[in-house]
Structures are given as C-alpha cells and as structure tokens.
C-alpha cells in the first residue's frame, strides 16, 4: 500500500468558504461526481454458464435428494420408504439431467441473464444511496484542476493534514471506509460477469484522469452529521471536519480580494488554529508556483 502524502488538497470554488465557517465538508454520492463513466458496471451477465455449471457440478445428487426428502411430511416420507431401489436411481438421473450443461445454459438464458440490467441498476443505486466520497489531490499546482474545480483560479485550495485522526479511522485491514486510498487509474475493459468486478471499484478511474493525482476517503452516508436539499432537489451529505485537520490555504491566481478576506477571517475564527499556512499560486518561470504569504 502506497504511503499517504502528509498533505492532500481540495480545490474549491469561492463559495466553499462555508467549509471553513461551518467546519463541515461534503462526501459526494457516486452519481454526483463529474465523470459520467465512473462506476460503469460493464459486466455482460450476472454469472457465466461456466461459472454456474462449475458451482452446480460440485453438488452431490444423493445428498440433495436426501435433504429434499427430509423436508417432506412424515406420511410422505413413510410412503417413499416403500418405493423400490430403482426409484432412487430414477431421482439421481433426474437431478443429473437438471444439472447438465445443456440445462444450465437454458436456465441461464431464460431465468438469470434477462435480469442483468436490473442487477446493474440495483448495484449502482445501492452505491449511490449508501456511500459518500471525499476526493483530494496530492498536487496543488495542476492548472486544469484550478480551472475545473476552483472556478478558473478564482477559488482556493484547502490543504489537509492526513495524519489527523479524521483520516485514520480504519476499523480492520479489510475495511474500505474511514481511511485514505489512492485512486487506481486504468483503462476500462468489458467484463464477462459480476465475479470479474473488482472489489475496489470506488477508487478506480480511467487513465485519462491520471493527472488529478487523486486520493479518496469513503464514508457511509448514514453517518453524516447533516443532510440538506439543494434547489435542484439533490441531497447533500455533510460531515463534521476537525479544525486541526486543516493545515494550509492556497489562493488562486484570480482569487478576488473579497474572497481572500472572507477566507482569512474564517480561518482566524477557528480557535485556536495557528498552524494554518496561507499561500498563493503565482506564475512561475515554467508553471504555477506556490508562495507563502
């Protein structure tokens, strides 16, 4: 696992001074992220014929029959005890017929595969309903991100101290929530079945986004400290942000004086918070440079 950088950055618009004023930050639902191709469940079927056949072929026909008979009423069981041995052999043959590759194909085509689109939709809706994502970057000098996420450099960057407990609440080694994880950038390939969907789908993006150097933290939306509705009818989930998790503010090339004053005032009112470093992006000889104020 890659070491988390000491500081990670959030590019924001001028209006997001409310993060500093209220010490609350949004964890965004997957559907509300800006890449429409994220979490694209590209599997072609729920389960392949081979996977289904492999699972069924491990079943013991004799055990299946005995377990089924045990569920019958006592009179029914008594009646079957008087059946000739050939009857049991007949049942074994029927079970084997039902679990043949030919029949498995029929079951998959008629009863399982038609539900693929519905399953995709339910998985996507489930992720969107239950998981929130905080997106941060390890680089504070990316011009496209200043343009796209900080209102064409009129906004600012909030730098976070990743050693803060807020970012380190992992509950177990297998926990996918409550800690920072580096986004994996790779070209998306069509998948055969659900079993090929990777466990860490929520931290995967296409390689075309690699310039963002993104890290993510996932939280359950049920743990949000506040939920508000926007005029557009969207639900926004906010989580309490510790004041001492904020370590730096970087103003953009085009940040207006009124925004700088508002941000500076908000920082001064986070008491006590002397550790917050104020900086500004400037035009350097070969690109953006960050200069401490």
C-alpha positions as CSV (number, residue, x, y, z in Angstrom):
1,X,0.0,0.0,0.0
2,X,1.4,3.4,-1.0
3,X,2.3,5.8,1.8
4,X,-0.3,8.7,2.1
5,X,1.3,12.1,1.5
6,X,1.4,14.3,4.6
7,X,-0.8,16.9,2.9
8,X,-3.6,16.4,0.4
9,X,-5.5,19.2,-1.3
10,X,-9.1,20.1,-2.0
11,X,-9.7,22.5,-4.9
12,X,-12.9,24.5,-4.2
13,X,-14.9,27.5,-5.6
14,X,-15.1,30.8,-3.7
15,X,-18.5,29.8,-2.2
16,X,-16.9,26.9,-0.4
17,X,-15.6,29.2,2.3
18,X,-18.6,27.7,4.1
19,X,-16.4,24.6,4.7
20,X,-14.2,26.8,6.9
21,X,-17.0,28.7,8.5
22,X,-19.1,25.7,9.4
23,X,-16.3,23.0,9.6
24,X,-18.4,20.7,7.6
25,X,-17.4,19.0,4.3
26,X,-19.4,17.1,1.7
27,X,-18.9,13.5,0.9
28,X,-20.3,13.2,-2.6
29,X,-22.5,10.4,-3.9
30,X,-21.0,8.4,-6.8
31,X,-23.7,9.7,-9.3
32,X,-22.9,13.3,-8.5
33,X,-19.2,13.0,-9.4
34,X,-18.1,14.7,-12.6
35,X,-17.0,11.7,-14.6
36,X,-20.2,10.1,-16.0
37,X,-18.2,6.9,-16.8
38,X,-17.2,6.2,-13.2
39,X,-18.7,3.1,-11.6
40,X,-19.7,1.9,-15.1
41,X,-20.7,-1.7,-14.4
42,X,-19.6,-3.2,-17.7
43,X,-20.3,-6.8,-16.9
44,X,-22.2,-8.6,-19.7
45,X,-24.1,-11.1,-17.5
46,X,-24.7,-11.9,-13.9
47,X,-23.0,-15.3,-14.0
48,X,-21.4,-17.1,-16.9
49,X,-22.6,-20.6,-18.0
50,X,-19.2,-22.0,-17.0
51,X,-19.3,-20.4,-13.5
52,X,-22.9,-21.6,-13.0
53,X,-22.0,-25.1,-14.2
54,X,-18.9,-25.3,-12.0
55,X,-20.9,-24.4,-9.0
56,X,-23.7,-26.8,-9.7
57,X,-21.3,-29.7,-10.7
58,X,-20.0,-29.7,-7.1
59,X,-23.4,-30.6,-5.7
60,X,-23.9,-34.1,-4.5
61,X,-27.2,-35.5,-6.2
62,X,-27.6,-38.1,-3.5
63,X,-27.3,-35.5,-0.7
64,X,-29.7,-33.2,-2.5
65,X,-32.3,-35.9,-2.7
66,X,-31.9,-36.9,1.0
67,X,-32.1,-33.3,2.1
68,X,-35.3,-32.7,0.0
69,X,-36.9,-35.9,1.3
70,X,-36.2,-34.8,4.9
71,X,-38.4,-31.7,4.3
72,X,-41.5,-33.8,3.4
73,X,-44.2,-34.7,5.9
74,X,-43.9,-37.9,7.9
75,X,-46.7,-39.7,5.9
76,X,-44.9,-38.7,2.6
77,X,-41.6,-40.0,3.9
78,X,-43.2,-43.2,5.0
79,X,-44.7,-43.8,1.6
80,X,-41.4,-43.2,-0.2
81,X,-39.6,-45.7,2.1
82,X,-41.6,-48.4,0.4
83,X,-40.5,-47.4,-3.1
84,X,-38.2,-49.8,-4.9
85,X,-34.5,-49.0,-5.2
86,X,-35.0,-48.2,-8.9
87,X,-36.9,-45.1,-7.8
88,X,-33.9,-43.6,-6.0
89,X,-31.8,-44.3,-9.2
90,X,-34.5,-42.5,-11.2
91,X,-34.3,-39.5,-8.9
92,X,-30.5,-39.4,-9.2
93,X,-30.8,-39.5,-13.0
94,X,-33.3,-36.6,-12.9
95,X,-31.1,-34.5,-10.8
96,X,-28.1,-35.1,-13.1
97,X,-30.3,-34.2,-16.0
98,X,-31.3,-30.9,-14.4
99,X,-27.7,-30.0,-13.6
100,X,-26.3,-30.9,-17.1
101,X,-24.5,-28.2,-19.1
102,X,-27.3,-28.1,-21.6
103,X,-29.9,-27.5,-18.9
104,X,-27.7,-24.9,-17.2
105,X,-27.5,-22.9,-20.4
106,X,-31.3,-23.0,-20.7
107,X,-31.7,-21.8,-17.0
108,X,-29.2,-19.0,-17.5
109,X,-30.7,-17.8,-20.8
110,X,-34.3,-17.9,-19.6
111,X,-34.1,-17.1,-15.9
112,X,-30.9,-15.3,-15.0
113,X,-29.4,-13.4,-17.9
114,X,-32.6,-11.4,-18.6
115,X,-32.2,-9.7,-15.2
116,X,-28.7,-8.4,-15.9
117,X,-29.7,-4.8,-16.5
118,X,-31.8,-4.7,-13.4
119,X,-29.0,-6.1,-11.2
120,X,-26.6,-3.5,-12.6
121,X,-29.1,-0.8,-11.8
122,X,-29.7,-2.1,-8.2
123,X,-25.9,-2.2,-7.5
124,X,-25.4,1.3,-8.8
125,X,-28.4,2.7,-6.8
126,X,-27.1,0.9,-3.7
127,X,-23.7,2.5,-4.0
128,X,-25.3,5.9,-4.6
129,X,-27.6,5.5,-1.6
130,X,-25.1,4.4,0.9
131,X,-21.6,5.7,0.1
132,X,-20.1,9.2,0.1
133,X,-16.7,10.1,-1.4
134,X,-14.2,12.8,-0.4
135,X,-11.9,13.5,-3.4
136,X,-8.5,15.1,-2.7
137,X,-5.3,15.6,-4.7
138,X,-1.6,15.1,-3.9
139,X,-0.7,18.1,-6.2
140,X,-1.7,21.7,-5.6
141,X,-0.3,23.0,-8.9
142,X,-2.4,21.5,-11.6
143,X,-3.8,24.2,-13.9
144,X,-6.7,22.1,-15.3
145,X,-7.9,21.4,-11.7
146,X,-7.6,25.1,-10.8
147,X,-9.8,25.8,-13.8
148,X,-12.3,22.9,-13.4
149,X,-12.7,22.8,-9.6
150,X,-11.7,26.3,-8.4
151,X,-13.7,28.5,-10.7
152,X,-10.9,29.2,-13.1
153,X,-8.5,30.0,-10.3
154,X,-10.9,32.4,-8.5
155,X,-11.3,29.8,-5.7
156,X,-8.8,28.4,-3.4
157,X,-7.3,25.1,-2.1
158,X,-7.7,23.6,1.4
159,X,-4.7,21.6,2.4
160,X,-5.4,18.8,4.9
161,X,-3.1,17.2,7.4
162,X,-3.5,13.5,6.6
163,X,-2.0,12.4,9.9
164,X,-5.1,13.8,11.6
165,X,-7.4,11.1,13.2
166,X,-10.2,12.2,10.9
167,X,-8.4,10.4,8.0
168,X,-7.3,7.4,10.0
169,X,-10.2,5.5,11.5
170,X,-9.9,2.3,9.6
171,X,-11.7,-0.5,11.6
172,X,-9.9,-3.5,10.2
173,X,-7.3,-4.5,7.5
174,X,-10.2,-5.2,5.1
175,X,-12.1,-2.0,5.8
176,X,-12.7,0.1,2.6
177,X,-14.1,3.0,4.6
178,X,-12.7,5.7,7.0
179,X,-9.2,5.9,5.6
180,X,-7.4,7.5,2.6
181,X,-6.9,5.3,-0.5
182,X,-5.0,6.2,-3.7
183,X,-7.1,6.1,-6.9
184,X,-6.2,3.4,-9.4
185,X,-6.1,4.7,-13.0
186,X,-6.5,2.1,-15.7
187,X,-8.3,1.6,-19.0
188,X,-11.7,0.1,-18.5
189,X,-12.2,-3.3,-20.2
190,X,-15.6,-5.1,-20.8
191,X,-16.2,-7.7,-18.1
192,X,-17.8,-11.1,-18.5
193,X,-19.7,-11.5,-15.3
194,X,-20.3,-10.0,-11.8
195,X,-17.4,-12.0,-10.4
196,X,-14.9,-10.0,-12.5
197,X,-16.0,-6.7,-10.9
198,X,-13.1,-5.6,-8.7
199,X,-13.6,-5.0,-5.0
200,X,-12.2,-1.5,-5.2
201,X,-14.4,-0.2,-7.9
202,X,-15.0,3.0,-5.9
203,X,-11.3,4.0,-6.2
204,X,-10.9,3.2,-9.9
205,X,-10.9,5.8,-12.7
206,X,-9.9,5.9,-16.4
207,X,-6.3,6.7,-17.2
208,X,-7.4,9.9,-18.8
209,X,-7.9,11.3,-15.3
210,X,-4.5,10.4,-14.0
211,X,-3.3,14.0,-14.0
212,X,-5.6,14.6,-11.0
213,X,-3.4,12.5,-8.6
214,X,-6.5,11.7,-6.6
215,X,-6.8,10.1,-3.2
216,X,-10.2,9.2,-1.8
217,X,-11.9,8.6,1.5
218,X,-15.2,6.7,1.6
219,X,-17.8,7.1,4.4
220,X,-21.3,5.7,4.9
221,X,-23.8,8.4,4.2
222,X,-25.8,7.1,7.2
223,X,-23.0,8.6,9.4
224,X,-23.4,12.1,8.0
225,X,-23.8,14.9,10.6
226,X,-26.1,16.9,8.4
227,X,-28.2,16.4,5.2
228,X,-29.5,19.3,3.2
229,X,-31.5,19.5,-0.1
230,X,-30.5,21.8,-2.9
231,X,-32.9,23.8,-5.1
232,X,-32.3,21.2,-7.7
233,X,-33.7,18.5,-5.4
234,X,-30.3,16.9,-4.7
235,X,-29.4,15.6,-1.2
236,X,-26.0,16.8,0.1
237,X,-24.4,14.9,3.0
238,X,-22.1,16.9,5.3
239,X,-19.6,15.5,7.8
240,X,-18.0,17.4,10.7
241,X,-14.4,18.4,9.9
242,X,-11.9,18.8,12.8
243,X,-10.4,22.3,12.7
244,X,-6.9,20.9,13.3
245,X,-7.2,18.7,10.1
246,X,-6.8,22.0,8.1
247,X,-3.2,22.8,7.6
248,X,-3.0,25.1,4.6
249,X,-5.0,27.5,2.4
250,X,-3.7,28.3,-1.1
251,X,-5.4,31.2,-3.0
252,X,-5.6,31.1,-6.8
253,X,-4.1,33.3,-9.5
254,X,-7.5,35.0,-9.8
255,X,-8.8,34.9,-6.3
256,X,-10.6,38.2,-5.5
257,X,-9.6,40.3,-2.5
258,X,-13.1,39.8,-1.1
259,X,-12.7,36.0,-1.1
260,X,-9.2,36.3,0.5
261,X,-10.6,38.5,3.2
262,X,-13.6,36.1,3.9
263,X,-11.3,33.0,4.0
264,X,-8.8,34.7,6.2
265,X,-11.5,35.8,8.6
266,X,-13.0,32.3,8.7
267,X,-9.5,30.8,9.5
268,X,-8.9,33.4,12.2
269,X,-12.2,32.4,13.9
270,X,-11.3,28.7,14.0
271,X,-9.8,28.9,17.5
272,X,-7.1,28.1,18.2
273,X,-5.7,27.4,14.7
274,X,-2.2,29.0,14.4
275,X,-0.9,26.1,12.3
276,X,-2.8,27.0,9.1
277,X,-0.3,28.3,6.5
278,X,-1.6,30.8,4.0
279,X,-0.1,30.7,0.4
280,X,-0.9,31.9,-3.1
281,X,-0.4,30.4,-6.5
282,X,1.7,32.6,-8.8
283,X,3.0,32.4,-12.3
284,X,6.5,30.9,-12.2
285,X,9.0,30.6,-15.0
286,X,7.7,27.2,-16.2
287,X,4.3,26.9,-14.4
288,X,2.5,27.5,-11.2
289,X,4.5,28.2,-8.1
290,X,3.1,28.3,-4.6
291,X,4.4,31.2,-2.5
292,X,3.8,31.5,1.2
293,X,2.1,34.8,2.3
